[in-house]
Amino acid sequence: MTTLTTTISLGLALVACSALQAADYQRLDVKIGQWETTLSGQSTGIPPMPEEMLKRLTPEQRAKIEQAIQARNGSGSKTVNKSCLTKDELDKPFSVDNDATKACSRTLITSSGSTQEIHIDCSSNGMKSSGTVKVEAVDSEHIKGSMHMTASDNEHTMNMNYTFASRWVGPTCAK
């Protein structure tokens, strides 16, 4: 169940960084190239599950999944990954675009060379999520931020609170 909760949490984090359209967007004053990000946080509650997934589960399977998630609630998770930030990506307001983000609206609350705050609302297949992502460029080689989201359907609600810290590794991206 760790994988399911992590996948949902990271998926919502990606939603926060996707296809925001705002006339007053200002890019963060950070370097392009290879970045390393550490994401830490926790979630509480049971994640909303798509109806088609629930239909395939037996009542015993569903109960087992819910028990595993409840047992994990409150325990923190930490992941580290590397990514490449290009000039094109930095010049666009959170340019990742995929099917998961089409049902989301994003409102730019604050945008400057040092801070950005985005409010997100999503609705798809009976599931709703909303929250806020805050990003701060500490300097041109360090970024920190937070994500606070709530996701729910008719039966389940999950709250996610994550922080991240990114550091610039160098101008050349590893392949």
ROMAR-810460 format. One record per residue: residue number from 0; residue in one letter; y, z, x of N, C-alpha, C in turn. Coordinates in steps of 0.001 Angstrom, whole numbers, plus 500000, padded with zeros to 6 digits. Atoms other than C-alpha are relative to their C-alpha. Last residue first. Layout:
% ROMAR-810460
num residu n_yy n_zz n_xx ca_yy ca_zz ca_xx c_yy c_zz c_xx
NUM a Y Z X Y Z X Y Z X
...
//
This chain:
% ROMAR-810460
num residu n_yy n_zz n_xx ca_yy ca_zz ca_xx c_yy c_zz c_xx
174 k 500703 500874 500964 511099 480565 520991 498598 500434 499824
173 a 501392 500228 499621 513338 483171 522574 499341 499128 498940
172 c 501025 499511 500919 517027 482761 521765 498618 499655 500514
171 t 501070 500955 500214 519539 482387 524574 498924 500614 499127
170 p 499516 501212 500621 522873 484233 524502 498914 498978 499669
169 g 499516 500999 499072 521410 487676 525111 500362 498709 499288
168 v 500903 500030 498859 519905 490811 523589 500494 499007 501046
167 w 500041 501345 499427 522636 491704 521085 499148 500051 501257
166 r 499340 500140 498713 521856 494987 519389 499788 498586 500504
165 s 500318 501230 499275 521109 495678 515778 500759 499982 501312
164 a 499159 500098 498810 520955 499013 513949 499534 498756 500747
163 f 500424 500859 498905 519600 499339 510457 501016 500055 501120
162 t 498927 500218 499033 519666 501812 507624 499458 499068 501067
161 y 500315 500451 498645 517505 501880 504534 501268 499933 500838
160 n 498869 499644 499149 517541 503630 501176 499611 499683 501439
159 m 500157 500285 498577 515265 502223 498512 501288 500333 500732
158 n 498729 499881 499293 514850 503501 494967 499732 499803 501485
157 m 500095 499673 498581 511870 502313 492910 501408 500031 500574
156 t 498722 500063 499293 511599 502314 489140 499767 500420 501442
155 h 499871 499423 498669 508524 501544 487067 501425 499864 500535
154 e 500845 498841 499726 507563 500934 483452 500317 500730 501290
153 n 500104 499115 501162 509984 498475 481820 499241 501286 500280
152 d 500469 500814 501113 510978 496953 485164 499885 500962 498822
151 s 500741 499445 501137 512956 498493 487987 499504 498896 499077
150 a 500726 501090 500656 514534 498026 491405 499176 500596 498863
149 t 500889 499497 501040 517207 500293 492874 499370 498790 499340
148 m 500391 500855 501122 518885 499411 496157 499144 500790 499023
147 h 500431 499085 501056 520801 501156 498951 499736 499141 498776
146 m 500343 500664 501252 521130 499148 502144 499499 501059 499033
145 s 500862 499308 500945 522814 500380 505295 499772 499136 498767
144 g 499777 500156 501423 524510 499084 508389 499016 500776 499158
143 k 500763 499000 500738 524876 498887 512111 500288 499810 498521
142 i 499760 499996 501446 525889 496080 514433 499188 501140 499406
141 h 500704 498979 500776 526206 496113 518210 500435 499947 498540
140 e 501416 499980 499647 527111 493384 520736 499181 501024 499210
139 s 500568 501351 500085 530592 492321 519573 498510 499937 500311
138 d 499316 500829 499018 531557 495916 518799 499285 498653 499966
137 v 499468 498917 499173 530618 498377 516053 500816 499403 501144
136 a 500071 500448 498614 530201 495396 513721 500684 501079 500840
135 e 498861 499711 499128 529654 497215 510439 499717 499466 501398
134 v 500219 500433 498623 527442 496054 507571 501262 500312 500796
133 k 498805 499821 499176 527145 497604 504106 499644 499653 501441
132 v 500281 500141 498577 524601 496432 501535 501331 500138 500728
131 t 498910 500314 499091 524879 497642 497960 499482 499918 501430
130 g 499686 499118 498898 522518 497829 495055 501108 499476 500867
129 s 498584 500006 499670 520891 496204 492101 500227 500974 501148
128 s 499654 499196 498838 517427 495257 490971 501499 499906 500224
127 k 498582 499975 499646 515957 494019 487730 500180 500848 501250
126 m 499659 499020 498972 512425 492975 486838 501481 499879 500317
125 g 499986 498648 500548 511467 491286 483585 500326 501091 501000
124 n 501318 499624 500525 510477 488057 485350 499949 501431 499488
123 s 501010 501052 500018 513735 487843 487297 498685 500561 499472
122 s 500814 499884 501198 517018 489737 487405 499030 498830 499964
121 c 501047 501008 500164 519080 490428 490505 499234 500270 498714
120 d 500693 499817 501270 522392 492230 491086 499008 498862 499849
119 i 500999 500966 500434 523825 492618 494607 499433 500407 498656
118 h 500746 499440 501132 527020 494313 495826 499075 498911 499487
117 i 500413 500947 501023 528172 493256 499301 499251 500759 498914
116 e 500724 499274 501033 530117 495214 501881 499734 499032 498869
115 q 500286 500746 501220 531273 493683 505130 499243 500917 499057
114 t 500797 499428 501086 532923 495265 508114 499765 498993 498879
113 s 500770 498817 499622 534299 494414 511579 499139 500588 498879
112 g 500723 500221 498761 535687 490886 511396 499125 501174 500402
111 s 499073 500113 498877 536605 491487 507789 499169 499718 501244
110 s 500375 500942 498956 534947 491286 504395 501102 499932 501041
109 t 499154 499926 498810 534879 493919 501672 499514 498980 501010
108 i 499076 498892 500238 533507 493857 498106 501021 500060 501132
107 l 499456 499537 498736 531777 490475 498203 501054 501056 499702
106 t 498562 499830 500045 529891 490154 494954 500454 500573 501335
105 r 499462 499168 498940 526385 488777 494946 501516 500031 499874
104 s 498565 500218 499820 524449 487402 492026 500474 500983 501046
103 c 499119 498912 499586 520698 487128 492200 501463 499560 500015
102 a 499746 499180 501186 518139 484989 490391 500959 501147 500298
101 k 499328 500800 501028 518234 482269 493065 500357 500812 498757
100 t 498584 499653 500111 517485 484758 495848 500724 499259 498880
99 a 499825 498590 500376 513679 484822 495642 501464 500350 499760
98 d 500250 499808 501423 513516 481003 495611 500250 501429 499535
97 n 501378 500250 500376 515166 480754 499039 499819 500301 498517
96 d 500146 500366 501406 518595 480624 500642 498535 499702 499742
95 v 501402 500168 500353 519614 482304 503881 499908 499690 498519
94 s 500434 501328 500395 523323 481621 504465 498523 499824 499680
93 f 501399 499672 500246 524847 485072 504553 499249 498798 499436
92 p 500220 498656 500535 528500 484014 504259 498534 500211 499627
91 k 500273 500027 501437 528563 480983 506497 499781 501427 499518
90 d 498850 500574 500690 530226 480917 509933 499830 499956 498489
89 l 498914 499029 499977 527622 483306 511364 501225 499506 499237
88 e 500356 498887 500876 524757 481051 510321 501128 501019 499915
87 d 500016 500475 501388 526416 477977 511828 499680 501130 499030
86 k 498611 500112 500439 527210 479874 515053 500062 499556 498543
85 t 499286 501186 499532 523549 480808 515420 501435 500018 499498
84 l 498794 500205 500791 521901 484234 515169 500771 498823 500588
83 c 498997 500818 499332 518341 484292 516497 501173 499793 499050
82 s 499596 501201 500723 516031 487069 515407 501093 499292 500787
81 k 498989 500786 499303 514078 489929 516905 500297 498767 499174
80 n 500244 501434 499874 512208 492562 514979 501138 499344 500757
79 v 499120 500609 499013 511754 496336 514871 499668 498521 500040
78 t 500448 501279 499468 510305 498191 511915 501046 499491 500981
77 k 499132 500531 498961 510541 501820 510849 499396 498698 500495
76 s 500595 501123 499287 509185 503496 507757 501014 499502 501020
75 g 499156 501058 499459 509947 506868 506273 499198 498883 500643
74 s 500253 500149 498565 507785 509014 504076 500784 498796 500500
73 g 499258 499040 499207 509425 509873 500769 499733 499901 501485
72 n 498600 499742 500334 506846 508115 498681 500609 501070 500884
71 r 499140 500455 498907 503585 507295 500513 501471 500332 499753
70 a 500324 499218 498803 501358 509346 498219 500923 499642 501155
69 q 499488 498636 500198 503089 507872 495145 499757 500857 501246
68 i 498539 500071 499859 502430 504366 496475 500608 501390 499852
67 a 499707 500228 498578 498734 505113 496998 501502 499951 500240
66 q 500262 498766 499263 498446 506632 493511 500350 499848 501479
65 e 498934 499049 500320 500139 503614 491895 499813 501317 500749
64 i 498770 500474 499359 497783 501221 493683 501127 501000 499776
63 k 500173 499785 498562 494717 503246 492642 501252 499576 500776
62 a 499850 498566 499751 495898 503414 489023 499896 500301 501493
61 r 498588 499662 500206 496356 499632 488953 500257 501473 500306
60 q 499254 500537 498863 492933 499030 490451 501473 500386 499908
59 e 500351 499195 498834 491300 501361 487883 500771 499534 501235
58 p 499299 498718 500093 493161 499707 484974 499711 500905 501210
57 t 500699 499142 500946 491844 496359 486220 500802 501294 499897
56 l 500556 498735 499542 494436 494176 487878 499220 500700 498896
55 r 501203 500238 499199 494978 490481 487094 499331 501291 500448
54 k 501048 500536 500871 497409 491173 484227 498696 499799 500755
53 l 500583 498898 500756 499511 493382 486536 498850 499526 499118
52 m 500811 499202 499079 500074 490490 488930 499292 501126 499254
51 e 501204 500779 499670 501205 488146 486142 499092 500743 500984
50 e 500959 499929 501105 503570 490856 484841 498709 499252 500325
49 p 499969 501145 500910 505339 491082 488192 498884 500085 498963
48 m 501022 500988 499664 505356 494610 489615 500054 498853 499003
47 p 500316 500841 501144 508253 497021 489730 499005 498931 500441
46 p 499292 501274 500101 507957 499325 492709 499641 499260 498721
45 i 500985 501072 499997 506809 502889 492096 500723 498680 499839
44 g 500347 500606 501269 509165 505690 493009 498967 498903 500181
43 t 500621 499044 500909 510759 506555 496308 499765 499297 498678
42 s 499891 500339 501410 511618 504334 499237 499302 501089 499202
41 q 501064 499556 500874 512325 505154 502829 500255 499515 498585
40 g 499658 499529 501327 514329 504052 505749 498801 500443 499215
39 s 500631 498717 500316 514527 502512 509161 500371 500391 498582
38 l 499798 499659 501401 515240 498935 510267 499226 501278 499708
37 t 500885 498913 500404 515596 498297 514002 500396 500405 498591
36 t 499609 499129 501105 517141 494929 514821 498919 501040 499730
35 e 501133 499148 500331 517018 492933 518055 500477 501010 498962
34 w 499694 498650 500449 519437 490021 518420 498697 500744 499732
33 q 501143 499156 500347 519157 486744 520349 500458 501419 499652
32 g 501136 499920 499092 522187 484447 520334 498912 500900 499458
31 i 501158 500752 500456 525645 484498 518793 498898 500130 501046
30 k 500478 501104 499166 528089 487256 519599 498833 499273 499334
29 v 501148 499677 499157 529823 489397 516993 499542 498751 500744
28 d 499614 500298 498626 533186 489376 515186 498884 500471 500938
27 l 500004 498834 499121 531776 489301 511668 500310 499555 501421
26 r 501199 499776 499204 532759 486228 509689 500148 501265 500835
25 q 499631 500058 498590 535490 486488 507094 498760 500333 500811
24 y 500968 499608 498989 534701 485683 503450 500593 499853 501397
23 d 499332 499186 498989 537744 485428 501185 499035 500537 501056
22 a 498877 500706 499394 536510 482491 499094 500628 500800 501133
21 a 498738 499301 500214 533153 484069 498395 501108 499300 500756
20 q 498895 500944 500036 529695 482621 497995 501284 500760 499689
19 l 498793 499424 500578 526807 484807 499064 501114 498964 500056
18 a 499192 500935 500775 523755 482665 499813 501197 500610 499275
17 s 500344 501343 500429 521393 485391 500954 501093 499340 499176
16 c 499416 500865 498978 521777 488557 502989 499790 498531 499636
15 a 498645 499553 499715 521228 491030 500192 500709 499062 500965
14 v 499173 500405 501133 518205 489090 499038 501455 500357 500268
13 l 499675 501417 499819 516797 489536 502512 500867 499478 498862
12 a 499017 500063 498927 517011 493309 502095 500410 498557 500259
11 l 498711 499665 500591 515258 492960 498769 501101 500009 501052
10 g 499589 501119 500858 512409 491153 500465 501349 500258 499355
9 l 499416 501007 499124 512306 493811 503161 500439 498783 499202
8 s 498755 499493 499419 511814 496509 500540 500672 498961 500872
7 i 498983 499957 501056 509240 494511 498562 501342 500443 500575
6 t 499673 501377 500381 507254 493651 501686 501087 499975 498941
5 t 499174 500568 498937 507426 497234 502961 500429 498593 499647
4 t 498679 499378 500072 506174 498569 499617 500933 499428 501050
3 l 499332 500400 501239 503298 496096 499505 501408 500567 499923
2 t 499579 501396 499908 502366 496560 503189 500749 499568 498749
1 t 498850 500045 499118 502295 500354 502962 500547 498585 500068
0 m 498804 500000 500811 500000 500000 500000 501257 500000 500853
//
